[in-house]
């Protein structure tokens, strides 16, 4: 996969300093996981800014797994139509500006700082109003969302592909009105915030459906599908599910990815090249195609063949089955819950031809480590346990106990650098071994940075 950062215009030291200062200011707020089930705070800031989020069309994406990959495929397809795009995703892997992308590239540091300068006076006004009511100030994610909306309006863009932060109904991104609502697979995650059943979680996510919108959804558990159908009907929105309205009908391995055939809402697209590994990415592409058909052709016009080919060929999804190293092969995937881990395990079996996998595993404490191990354990010949650089990380020794309890061969490493070094050395000892790094988005970002610094693509040092 290409290193998309190579195309970013280099910022001046002063521009980078200003952007870093903005991020430090955001970090001084209540953290990304500190959320309350309401949008009024974000709406108030946007109101004072004359609602910049209403100046472009919006494709709103939610779900449990596959949101970011689906969003990135949608954005690439929309951009291939000659439209100027915005893409808002979270979290980032290496630097915060990755979350706010204009025409496929991270927002320029100067543009990020300028957007903050524009909103900062209104932040003080709303914080004062909240304080007067005895409420907490605006949070990190609320302000990041506002900053993104302003930056996209300033660009300006034609279409925003907008990934929710958490859930949907009360997420700060839901202050935008999605012309198309997109649902990636819904499973158990963030149960403490979203609900203890799939139906409850689906109910929160269904809140992104707006009056008269079009809705497209991946295959869902029956209880989730029922919730989405009911929510769409209540809003007078048309809904299409994978397997009914559209489908991935064929996928075959190809160099660097796969060839996919998709039955869309408005046309059939045969043997298109997708430079991503894993059948789940083919399914994400089918969902993305249906979303773009819904926005641009009102679900009645097929995407022209040359545009589809260009849009799919330009797709990247860093941290998702991304090749980081050769000799030995190293793959990184952000799989941070059992559903994502299952997709990773299947992809490693189907898309790669190795006899043994070494698994570098680090998990955050609020994630289902046992479930992740249940899915990844069968493909792991050796588990190199470590911890992401986060105060929420699961202790490596505790994670090792879980892995040993599952009958896996385990060693403990108290840094990713040590774990990766040991895993790459292990893989180099015997032909047809490879390494997968997984368990956390934070760990994936660290691995990408480390791989670049140590030049893993030059092969193992002798």
C-alpha positions in Angstrom: 0.0 0.0 0.0 1.2 3.5 -0.7 2.2 5.8 2.0 -0.4 8.6 1.6 1.6 10.9 3.9 4.1 11.3 1.0 1.6 13.5 -0.8 1.1 15.9 2.1 2.5 19.4 1.6 5.2 19.9 4.3 4.1 22.5 6.9 6.5 25.2 8.1 7.7 24.8 11.7 5.5 27.7 12.7 2.4 26.1 11.1 3.1 22.8 12.8 3.6 24.5 16.1 0.3 26.2 15.8 -1.5 23.0 14.9 0.2 21.1 17.8 -0.9 23.9 20.1 -4.5 23.4 19.0 -4.3 19.7 19.7 -2.8 20.4 23.1 -5.8 22.8 23.8 -8.2 20.1 22.8 -6.5 17.5 25.0 -6.8 19.8 28.0 -10.6 19.2 27.7 -12.5 16.1 29.0 -11.2 13.1 27.1 -12.5 11.5 24.0 -14.4 8.8 25.9 -16.0 11.3 28.2 -19.4 11.7 26.5 -22.9 12.6 27.6 -26.0 11.5 25.7 -26.9 14.9 24.3 -26.0 17.1 21.3 -27.2 20.5 22.6 -23.7 21.7 23.5 -22.3 21.1 20.1 -25.4 22.5 18.4 -25.0 25.7 20.4 -21.5 26.3 19.2 -22.5 25.5 15.6 -25.5 27.8 15.9 -23.2 30.7 16.8 -21.0 29.8 13.8 -24.0 29.9 11.5 -24.2 26.1 11.1 -21.2 25.4 8.8 -22.2 21.7 8.7 -25.2 22.6 6.6 -23.1 23.9 3.7 -22.4 20.5 2.1 -24.0 17.1 1.6 -23.3 14.4 4.2 -22.9 10.7 4.2 -23.1 9.6 7.8 -21.5 6.3 8.8 -21.9 4.3 12.0 -21.6 0.7 13.1 -19.3 -1.4 15.3 -16.7 -2.6 12.9 -15.6 -1.4 9.4 -16.8 2.2 9.8 -13.4 3.7 9.0 -12.6 1.5 6.0 -16.1 1.9 4.6 -15.9 5.7 5.1 -12.5 5.8 3.3 -13.9 3.8 0.3 -16.9 6.0 0.1 -14.8 9.2 0.1 -12.5 7.8 -2.6 -15.5 6.9 -4.8 -17.1 10.4 -4.3 -13.8 12.1 -5.1 -13.4 10.1 -8.3 -16.7 11.8 -9.4 -14.8 15.1 -9.5 -16.4 16.4 -6.3 -14.4 17.9 -3.5 -14.6 15.7 -0.4 -14.2 15.9 3.4 -13.6 12.9 5.6 -13.9 12.9 9.3 -12.9 9.7 11.2 -11.5 8.7 14.6 -9.3 7.9 16.2 -6.1 8.8 14.5 -3.1 6.4 14.1 -0.1 8.8 14.1 -1.2 12.5 14.1 -4.5 14.2 14.9 -4.8 15.9 11.5 -5.4 12.5 9.9 -9.0 12.7 11.4 -9.9 15.7 9.2 -9.2 15.1 5.5 -9.8 17.3 2.5 -9.6 15.7 -0.9 -8.0 12.6 0.5 -5.2 14.2 2.5 -4.9 15.2 6.1 -5.9 18.8 6.7 -3.0 21.3 6.4 -1.7 22.5 9.7 -2.4 26.1 8.7 -6.0 25.3 7.9 -6.5 23.4 11.2 -5.1 26.4 13.2 -7.2 28.9 11.2 -10.4 26.9 11.9 -9.6 26.9 15.6 -9.0 30.7 15.5 -12.4 31.0 14.0 -14.3 29.0 16.6 -12.3 29.9 19.8 -14.3 33.0 20.7 -17.5 31.1 20.6 -16.1 28.3 22.7 -15.6 30.8 25.5 -19.2 32.0 25.2 -20.7 28.4 25.3 -18.4 27.4 28.2 -19.6 30.4 30.2 -23.2 29.4 29.5 -22.5 25.9 30.6 -20.8 27.1 33.8 -23.7 29.3 34.6 -25.9 26.2 34.5 -23.5 24.2 36.6 -22.4 22.0 33.7 -19.0 20.8 32.5 -17.2 22.7 29.7 -17.2 21.5 26.1 -15.3 18.3 25.6 -12.4 17.2 23.3 -14.7 15.4 20.8 -17.4 18.1 20.8 -14.8 20.7 19.9 -13.0 18.5 17.4 -16.3 17.9 15.6 -17.0 21.7 15.5 -13.4 22.4 14.2 -13.8 19.8 11.5 -17.2 21.2 10.3 -15.7 24.7 10.1 -12.6 23.5 8.3 -14.7 21.7 5.7 -16.9 24.7 5.1 -13.8 26.9 4.7 -12.2 24.5 2.2 -14.9 24.4 0.8 -16.1 20.8 0.2 -19.0 19.4 -1.8 -19.6 16.2 0.2 -18.6 15.2 3.7 -18.2 11.5 4.7 -18.8 11.6 8.4 -17.9 8.8 10.8 -19.6 8.9 14.2 -17.5 9.1 17.3 -19.6 6.8 19.4 -23.1 5.4 18.8 -25.1 7.8 16.8 -28.2 9.4 18.3 -26.5 11.7 20.7 -23.0 11.8 19.1 -21.8 15.3 18.4 -21.5 14.4 14.7 -25.3 13.9 14.6 -25.7 17.7 14.5 -25.1 17.2 10.7 -28.1 16.0 8.6 -27.0 13.0 6.7 -28.4 12.7 3.2 -27.4 9.0 3.4 -27.1 7.0 6.6 -24.7 4.1 6.4 -24.6 1.2 8.9 -21.6 -1.1 9.1 -22.0 -4.3 11.0 -23.4 -3.8 14.5 -22.1 -5.9 17.4 -21.3 -5.6 21.1 -19.0 -2.7 21.9 -19.1 0.2 24.4 -21.8 -1.7 26.3 -21.4 0.7 29.2 -22.5 3.6 27.0 -24.6 2.2 24.2 -26.5 -0.7 25.8 -26.2 -4.3 26.9 -27.8 -5.9 23.9 -27.4 -5.6 20.1 -30.9 -4.3 19.8 -30.2 -1.5 22.4 -26.9 -0.6 20.6 -28.7 -0.6 17.2 -31.3 1.8 18.7 -28.7 4.3 19.6 -27.0 4.0 16.2 -30.3 4.3 14.3 -30.5 7.8 15.6 -28.4 9.1 12.6 -31.4 8.4 10.2 -32.9 11.7 9.2 -36.3 12.5 7.7 -36.5 11.3 4.1 -32.9 10.1 4.0 -31.6 7.1 2.2 -30.3 4.3 4.3 -27.9 1.4 3.4 -26.8 -1.3 5.8 -24.4 -4.2 5.9 -25.8 -7.6 6.9 -27.0 -7.4 10.5 -28.2 -9.7 13.2 -32.0 -10.0 13.1 -32.5 -7.9 16.2 -30.4 -5.1 14.8 -32.0 -5.3 11.3 -35.5 -5.0 12.9 -34.5 -1.9 14.8 -33.1 -0.2 11.7 -36.2 -1.1 9.6 -38.4 0.4 12.3 -36.3 3.5 12.6 -36.2 4.1 8.8 -40.0 3.6 8.5 -40.5 6.2 11.3 -38.5 8.7 9.4 -39.9 8.0 5.9 -36.5 6.8 4.9 -35.8 4.1 2.3 -33.5 1.4 3.6 -31.5 -1.3 1.6 -29.7 -4.2 3.3 -26.7 -6.1 2.0 -28.0 -9.4 0.6 -31.4 -7.8 -0.4 -30.8 -4.5 -2.1 -27.1 -5.0 -2.9 -24.4 -7.6 -2.4 -20.8 -8.7 -2.8 -21.3 -11.6 -5.2 -17.7 -12.6 -5.8 -14.2 -11.9 -4.5 -10.9 -13.5 -5.6 -7.4 -12.9 -4.5 -5.2 -10.6 -6.5 -1.7 -9.1 -6.0 -2.0 -6.5 -3.3 -5.7 -7.0 -2.7 -8.7 -8.6 -4.5 -11.0 -8.6 -7.4 -14.6 -8.0 -6.4 -17.9 -8.3 -8.2 -20.7 -6.3 -6.7 -24.5 -6.2 -7.4 -25.3 -2.6 -6.5 -28.5 -0.8 -6.0 -28.4 0.5 -9.6 -25.9 -1.6 -11.5 -23.5 -4.6 -11.5 -19.8 -4.0 -11.2 -17.7 -7.0 -12.3 -14.1 -7.9 -11.3 -13.1 -4.5 -10.0 -9.7 -4.2 -8.3 -9.7 -3.3 -4.6 -6.3 -2.8 -3.0 -7.3 -4.1 0.4 -7.0 -7.6 1.9 -9.9 -9.6 3.4 -13.4 -10.6 2.3 -14.8 -8.2 4.9 -13.2 -5.3 3.0 -15.0 -6.5 -0.1 -18.2 -6.3 1.8 -17.2 -2.9 3.0 -16.7 -1.9 -0.6 -20.2 -3.2 -1.6 -21.7 -1.1 1.2 -19.7 1.9 0.1 -20.8 1.5 -3.5 -24.5 1.4 -2.4 -24.0 4.5 -0.3 -22.5 6.4 -3.2 -25.2 5.2 -5.6 -27.7 6.5 -3.0 -26.1 10.0 -2.8 -25.1 10.7 -6.4 -27.5 8.7 -8.5 -30.5 8.6 -6.1 -30.1 4.8 -6.1 -31.2 4.8 -9.8 -28.0 5.4 -11.7 -25.0 3.1 -11.8 -21.6 4.5 -11.1 -19.7 4.9 -14.4 -17.1 2.2 -14.9 -14.1 4.4 -15.2 -15.1 6.4 -12.1 -15.6 3.2 -10.0 -12.3 1.7 -11.2 -10.4 4.9 -10.3 -12.2 5.3 -6.9 -11.5 1.8 -5.8 -7.9 1.8 -7.0 -7.1 4.9 -4.9 -8.4 3.4 -1.6 -6.2 3.0 1.3 -7.1 2.0 4.9 -4.1 2.4 7.2 -4.0 0.2 10.2 -6.5 -2.3 8.6 -4.6 -5.4 7.3 -1.8 -3.1 6.3 1.5 -4.5 5.2 4.3 -3.0 7.4 7.2 -5.2 6.8 8.8 -7.8 4.5 11.3 -10.6 5.2 9.6 -11.3 7.5 6.1 -10.2 6.5 4.4 -8.0 9.2 0.7 -7.1 9.0 -1.0 -4.7 11.3 -4.7 -4.6 12.0 -6.6 -2.4 14.5 -8.9 -5.4 15.5 -10.0 -4.3 19.0 -13.0 -6.4 19.6 -14.1 -10.0 18.9 -15.9 -9.2 15.7 -12.9 -7.4 14.2 -10.6 -10.1 15.5 -12.7 -12.8 13.7 -12.5 -10.8 10.4 -8.7 -10.5 10.9 -8.3 -14.3 11.5 -10.3 -15.2 8.5 -8.3 -12.8 6.3 -5.0 -14.1 7.5 -6.1 -17.6 6.5 -7.6 -16.7 3.2 -5.4 -13.9 1.8 -1.9 -15.0 2.9 0.1 -18.2 2.4 2.0 -18.8 5.6 2.4 -21.8 7.9 2.7 -20.0 11.2 1.7 -16.6 12.5 3.3 -14.8 15.4 0.8 -12.5 17.1 1.9 -9.3 18.8 -1.1 -8.4 21.0 -1.9 -5.4 23.1 -5.4 -4.6 24.3 -7.0 -1.7 26.2 -8.6 -2.5 29.5 -12.2 -1.7 28.5 -12.1 -4.2 25.6 -13.0 -7.9 25.5 -9.6 -9.4 25.7 -10.9 -13.0 26.2 -13.1 -12.6 23.1 -10.2 -11.3 21.0 -8.0 -14.2 22.1 -10.8 -16.6 21.3 -10.8 -15.5 17.7 -7.1 -14.9 17.2 -5.7 -17.8 19.3 -6.3 -20.5 16.7 -4.1 -18.8 14.1 -1.3 -17.9 16.6 1.7 -20.1 16.9 3.3 -17.7 19.4 1.8 -14.7 21.2 4.0 -11.8 22.0 2.0 -9.9 24.6 2.6 -6.2 25.1 0.6 -3.0 26.0 -0.4 0.1 24.0 1.0 3.4 25.2 -2.2 4.3 27.1 -3.2 4.6 30.7 -6.2 2.4 29.7 -4.0 -0.5 28.6 -4.4 -4.0 29.9 -1.4 -5.1 32.0 0.7 -7.4 29.8 1.1 -10.0 32.6 -2.6 -10.2 33.0 -3.1 -10.5 29.3 -0.4 -13.2 29.2 -2.3 -15.2 31.9 -5.4 -15.1 29.7 -3.4 -16.3 26.7 -1.8 -19.1 28.7 -5.1 -20.1 30.0 -6.2 -20.5 26.4 -3.3 -22.9 25.8 -1.2 -20.5 23.8 2.6 -20.1 23.8 3.2 -16.7 25.2 6.1 -14.3 26.1 5.6 -11.0 27.8 7.2 -7.7 26.5 6.8 -4.4 28.2 7.1 -2.3 25.0 5.9 -2.7 21.5 9.5 -2.3 20.2 10.6 -5.3 22.2 7.6 -7.4 21.3 7.9 -6.6 17.6 11.7 -7.2 17.6 11.2 -10.6 19.2 8.3 -11.5 16.9 10.2 -10.5 13.7 13.3 -12.4 14.9 11.1 -15.5 15.6 9.5 -15.2 12.1 12.9 -15.0 10.5 14.2 -18.2 12.0 11.9 -20.5 10.0 10.6 -20.1 6.4 6.8 -19.4 5.9 6.4 -17.6 9.2 4.8 -14.1 9.5 3.8 -11.6 12.1 0.4 -9.9 12.8 0.1 -7.0 15.2 -3.4 -6.4 16.6 -5.7 -5.7 19.5 -5.8 -1.9 19.6 -6.0 1.2 17.3 -3.5 2.8 19.6 -1.1 -0.2 19.2 -1.6 -0.1 15.4 -0.6 3.6 15.3 2.5 2.9 17.3 3.4 0.0 15.0 3.1 2.1 11.9 5.4 4.7 13.4 7.9 2.1 14.5 7.9 0.3 11.2 8.8 3.5 9.4 11.5 4.4 11.9 13.1 1.0 11.7 12.4 0.5 8.0 10.8 -3.0 8.3 10.3 -3.0 4.5 14.0 -3.4 4.0 13.9 -6.8 5.7 15.2 -8.3 8.9 18.7 -7.2 9.9 21.3 -10.0 9.9 
